[in-house]
Amino acid sequence: MARLVIVSNRVPIPKARSAAAGGLAVALRDLMIPGSMWFGWSGRLSGEPAAQPALVEARGVNYATIDLTAEAHRAFYVGFANGALWPLLHFRLGLMHFRREDYAGYLAVNATFASALSQVLQADDMVWAHDYHLLPFGRILRRHGFAGPMGFFLHVPFVPPSVLEAIPVARELVTDLCAYDVVGFQTEEHARDFRDCAHRLLGATIDGEWVRLNGRRMRAFANPIGIDAEAFGQEARRSAGDKLVARVANSMAGRVLAIGVDRMDYSKGLPNRFEAYGILLERHPEHRRRIHFLQICPRSREEVDEYRKLRAELDRLTGRVNGRFSDFDWTPLRYSTRPAPRSTLAGLYRIGRIGVVTPLRDGMNLVAKEFVAAQPEEDPGVLVLSRFAGAAQELTEALIVNPFDGDAIADAMHLALTMSLDERRARHAALNAKVHRTNAEQFCRRFIDALMSPLPTLQAA
């Protein structure tokens, strides 16, 4: 079997692995068998990065990394990837900052990645690149002579042509994705939007999942990412003895817990969520002193202005909710920017009566699936889920809400708090079956099968 080479912006260096490993590392864990390779940025900034990747071997897996200069990282990561692509792909055009020099830096770092990886690639390797940081990577790697199977998975949403055309390099981005043999998306809506862009912007011919352009075909299909639900459920049960979980449980004083866990990002709908919680307490005073809301949102991308502004807004909203509704022995909203280990989060999900997952737009959102997998079958909590999260396409038994509608979120939380045990069990049983069925193993197997399948023969137009 061909060697699998994973390419991502950051590499989960083995010595840094912990219970707080990122979603991508967890999802791909079963693929990283002896002989495979993971390539990407080391996370280090250097004045003079080496041209060749540094190699570290752990458990038979090779981890190849390169450093970046501070200037290259700023243009590539802060400037274009997160200053332009991230808001664009999350439908936030008002936050998109496009600068030609940032785009040039983005292309340059992708070229650096391709050049470095080409030095350690083997002719029969199979390459799988991940996420919006690496859209042009495949096209550039082809220039280095690599002819093997090459796939790409987009973890964030994609947008329809009318939105994508807002960025001046829209045609270039679609052309870059068409250079891969297989491109996976979280939902069929995202895959269809990409195919529509290829047709409208490039004149590509679309035949189902297949995109025909310039004499070649590539496949663009939906392949929703999942979790190892069985393992996560076991971790949630074991974490009853976790010190932090026990402290939170003991502090509840008989009250129920609503929990949200999100990276601090404007796409997650956190201000809307805090305001909705205030509406719940205002409209339904019977819930006051009977519920705690715990929001965990580790800081991220603090070099980007919008993220600093978001934190200030959340501080203000937290103070407003607590100032209005708190009592001497009750603080309704707890808000922490400290990250928590994965095992601790599993335990917190398990004791949560409500899981609040209300992003304004999200590719999938694995927190929704983790909350479901962690719940006790005998007394499960209720998932309140944004209709604009990819997970809503699968998890239809959740309470689906419009995240822009604070009243709707408050109503859903009220329904969750008053829902009968029989209904909670019925909803959870259906959700849990789906989370176990569409799991991480299936996600990986389906993509690799697509990448290894021979391309259909082109017929004359």
GIKA-V541599 format. One record per residue. N is the residue number from 1. RES is the residue in three letters. PSI is psi in whole degrees, -180 to 180 (none if undefined). Layout:
# GIKA-V541599
<<N/RES/PSI> <N/RES/PSI>>
This chain:
# GIKA-V541599
<<1/MET/142> <2/ALA/149> <3/ARG/136> <4/LEU/130> <5/VAL/114> <6/ILE/136> <7/VAL/128> <8/SER/167> <9/ASN/-50> <10/ARG/150> <11/VAL/131> <12/PRO/84> <13/ILE/131> <14/PRO/-43> <15/LYS/-17> <16/ALA/-1> <17/ARG/145> <18/SER/-175> <19/ALA/-13> <20/ALA/23> <21/ALA/146> <22/GLY/167> <23/GLY/-39> <24/LEU/-45> <25/ALA/-40> <26/VAL/-44> <27/ALA/-35> <28/LEU/6> <29/ARG/-42> <30/ASP/-20> <31/LEU/-22> <32/MET/72> <33/ILE/162> <34/PRO/132> <35/GLY/-19> <36/SER/171> <37/MET/146> <38/TRP/125> <39/PHE/143> <40/GLY/-164> <41/TRP/142> <42/SER/-19> <43/GLY/-2> <44/ARG/145> <45/LEU/135> <46/SER/147> <47/GLY/-34> <48/GLU/82> <49/PRO/145> <50/ALA/147> <51/ALA/-29> <52/GLN/145> <53/PRO/148> <54/ALA/137> <55/LEU/133> <56/VAL/132> <57/GLU/132> <58/ALA/124> <59/ARG/35> <60/GLY/-6> <61/VAL/137> <62/ASN/130> <63/TYR/116> <64/ALA/126> <65/THR/154> <66/ILE/155> <67/ASP/165> <68/LEU/155> <69/THR/159> <70/ALA/-38> <71/GLU/-43> <72/ALA/-42> <73/HIS/-40> <74/ARG/-48> <75/ALA/-44> <76/PHE/-53> <77/TYR/-55> <78/VAL/-44> <79/GLY/-67> <80/PHE/-50> <81/ALA/-49> <82/ASN/-15> <83/GLY/-25> <84/ALA/-56> <85/LEU/-46> <86/TRP/-53> <87/PRO/-37> <88/LEU/-50> <89/LEU/-10> <90/HIS/19> <91/PHE/26> <92/ARG/68> <93/LEU/-29> <94/GLY/-17> <95/LEU/0> <96/MET/127> <97/HIS/102> <98/PHE/127> <99/ARG/133> <100/ARG/-37> <101/GLU/-32> <102/ASP/-41> <103/TYR/-40> <104/ALA/-40> <105/GLY/-36> <106/TYR/-46> <107/LEU/-38> <108/ALA/-42> <109/VAL/-39> <110/ASN/-37> <111/ALA/-38> <112/THR/-44> <113/PHE/-50> <114/ALA/-41> <115/SER/-44> <116/ALA/-43> <117/LEU/-36> <118/SER/-23> <119/GLN/-20> <120/VAL/2> <121/LEU/150> <122/GLN/154> <123/ALA/-33> <124/ASP/18> <125/ASP/160> <126/MET/123> <127/VAL/132> <128/TRP/107> <129/ALA/153> <130/HIS/129> <131/ASP/174> <132/TYR/-15> <133/HIS/-21> <134/LEU/32> <135/LEU/-46> <136/PRO/1> <137/PHE/-45> <138/GLY/-45> <139/ARG/-42> <140/ILE/-37> <141/LEU/-35> <142/ARG/-36> <143/ARG/-24> <144/HIS/6> <145/GLY/2> <146/PHE/127> <147/ALA/4> <148/GLY/177> <149/PRO/138> <150/MET/121> <151/GLY/167> <152/PHE/140> <153/PHE/130> <154/LEU/115> <155/HIS/-19> <156/VAL/173> <157/PRO/164> <158/PHE/167> <159/VAL/157> <160/PRO/166> <161/PRO/-39> <162/SER/-26> <163/VAL/-45> <164/LEU/-34> <165/GLU/-9> <166/ALA/-26> <167/ILE/132> <168/PRO/-19> <169/VAL/32> <170/ALA/-47> <171/ARG/-40> <172/GLU/-39> <173/LEU/-42> <174/VAL/-40> <175/THR/-40> <176/ASP/-45> <177/LEU/-33> <178/CYS/-14> <179/ALA/-19> <180/TYR/159> <181/ASP/-38> <182/VAL/133> <183/VAL/125> <184/GLY/146> <185/PHE/161> <186/GLN/-33> <187/THR/162> <188/GLU/-32> <189/GLU/-44> <190/HIS/-42> <191/ALA/-42> <192/ARG/-40> <193/ASP/-40> <194/PHE/-45> <195/ARG/-38> <196/ASP/-40> <197/CYS/-42> <198/ALA/-38> <199/HIS/-47> <200/ARG/-41> <201/LEU/-30> <202/LEU/-9> <203/GLY/20> <204/ALA/152> <205/THR/132> <206/ILE/131> <207/ASP/91> <208/GLY/-121> <209/GLU/-4> <210/TRP/138> <211/VAL/121> <212/ARG/123> <213/LEU/129> <214/ASN/43> <215/GLY/10> <216/ARG/164> <217/ARG/147> <218/MET/161> <219/ARG/132> <220/ALA/110> <221/PHE/163> <222/ALA/132> <223/ASN/82> <224/PRO/133> <225/ILE/151> <226/GLY/-172> <227/ILE/168> <228/ASP/87> <229/ALA/-38> <230/GLU/-47> <231/ALA/-39> <232/PHE/-39> <233/GLY/-40> <234/GLN/-40> <235/GLU/-38> <236/ALA/-40> <237/ARG/-39> <238/ARG/-30> <239/SER/4> <240/ALA/-27> <241/GLY/1> <242/ASP/133> <243/LYS/-43> <244/LEU/-41> <245/VAL/-44> <246/ALA/-39> <247/ARG/-43> <248/VAL/-46> <249/ALA/-43> <250/ASN/-29> <251/SER/-11> <252/MET/-25> <253/ALA/44> <254/GLY/-3> <255/ARG/163> <256/VAL/160> <257/LEU/128> <258/ALA/135> <259/ILE/139> <260/GLY/138> <261/VAL/115> <262/ASP/147> <263/ARG/144> <264/MET/104> <265/ASP/144> <266/TYR/-13> <267/SER/-12> <268/LYS/-7> <269/GLY/30> <270/LEU/-45> <271/PRO/-42> <272/ASN/-39> <273/ARG/-44> <274/PHE/-42> <275/GLU/-39> <276/ALA/-38> <277/TYR/-39> <278/GLY/-39> <279/ILE/-42> <280/LEU/-48> <281/LEU/-30> <282/GLU/-46> <283/ARG/-32> <284/HIS/75> <285/PRO/-16> <286/GLU/-19> <287/HIS/-11> <288/ARG/141> <289/ARG/2> <290/ARG/0> <291/ILE/144> <292/HIS/139> <293/PHE/122> <294/LEU/116> <295/GLN/117> <296/ILE/120> <297/CYS/87> <298/PRO/141> <299/ARG/148> <300/SER/154> <301/ARG/45> <302/GLU/-9> <303/GLU/-10> <304/VAL/129> <305/ASP/-42> <306/GLU/-29> <307/TYR/-35> <308/ARG/-40> <309/LYS/-38> <310/LEU/-44> <311/ARG/-42> <312/ALA/-38> <313/GLU/-40> <314/LEU/-38> <315/ASP/-43> <316/ARG/-45> <317/LEU/-38> <318/THR/-45> <319/GLY/-37> <320/ARG/-45> <321/VAL/-48> <322/ASN/-37> <323/GLY/-32> <324/ARG/-36> <325/PHE/-13> <326/SER/160> <327/ASP/178> <328/PHE/-31> <329/ASP/22> <330/TRP/121> <331/THR/110> <332/PRO/-33> <333/LEU/119> <334/ARG/134> <335/TYR/120> <336/SER/136> <337/THR/10> <338/ARG/134> <339/PRO/154> <340/ALA/146> <341/PRO/153> <342/ARG/-39> <343/SER/-39> <344/THR/-43> <345/LEU/-40> <346/ALA/-42> <347/GLY/-38> <348/LEU/-40> <349/TYR/-41> <350/ARG/-34> <351/ILE/2> <352/GLY/132> <353/ARG/-30> <354/ILE/130> <355/GLY/119> <356/VAL/107> <357/VAL/92> <358/THR/56> <359/PRO/151> <360/LEU/-30> <361/ARG/134> <362/ASP/148> <363/GLY/-56> <364/MET/-66> <365/ASN/93> <366/LEU/-15> <367/VAL/-39> <368/ALA/-44> <369/LYS/-36> <370/GLU/-41> <371/PHE/-44> <372/VAL/-47> <373/ALA/-28> <374/ALA/-16> <375/GLN/143> <376/PRO/131> <377/GLU/-32> <378/GLU/-25> <379/ASP/67> <380/PRO/155> <381/GLY/-178> <382/VAL/136> <383/LEU/124> <384/VAL/118> <385/LEU/134> <386/SER/138> <387/ARG/-16> <388/PHE/9> <389/ALA/141> <390/GLY/-31> <391/ALA/-23> <392/ALA/-22> <393/GLN/-29> <394/GLU/-45> <395/LEU/63> <396/THR/-15> <397/GLU/-4> <398/ALA/169> <399/LEU/103> <400/ILE/129> <401/VAL/160> <402/ASN/117> <403/PRO/-13> <404/PHE/-7> <405/ASP/95> <406/GLY/-35> <407/ASP/-41> <408/ALA/-40> <409/ILE/-44> <410/ALA/-42> <411/ASP/-41> <412/ALA/-40> <413/MET/-39> <414/HIS/-44> <415/LEU/-41> <416/ALA/-39> <417/LEU/-24> <418/THR/2> <419/MET/142> <420/SER/156> <421/LEU/-40> <422/ASP/-43> <423/GLU/-39> <424/ARG/-42> <425/ARG/-41> <426/ALA/-45> <427/ARG/-44> <428/HIS/-41> <429/ALA/-43> <430/ALA/-43> <431/LEU/-44> <432/ASN/-39> <433/ALA/-40> <434/LYS/-42> <435/VAL/-36> <436/HIS/-30> <437/ARG/-48> <438/THR/74> <439/ASN/-178> <440/ALA/-39> <441/GLU/-44> <442/GLN/-41> <443/PHE/-49> <444/CYS/-46> <445/ARG/-42> <446/ARG/-40> <447/PHE/-44> <448/ILE/-39> <449/ASP/-41> <450/ALA/-39> <451/LEU/-32> <452/MET/-14> <453/SER/139> <454/PRO/144> <455/LEU/143> <456/PRO/150> <457/THR/134> <458/LEU/135> <459/GLN/152> <460/ALA/137> <461/ALA/none>>
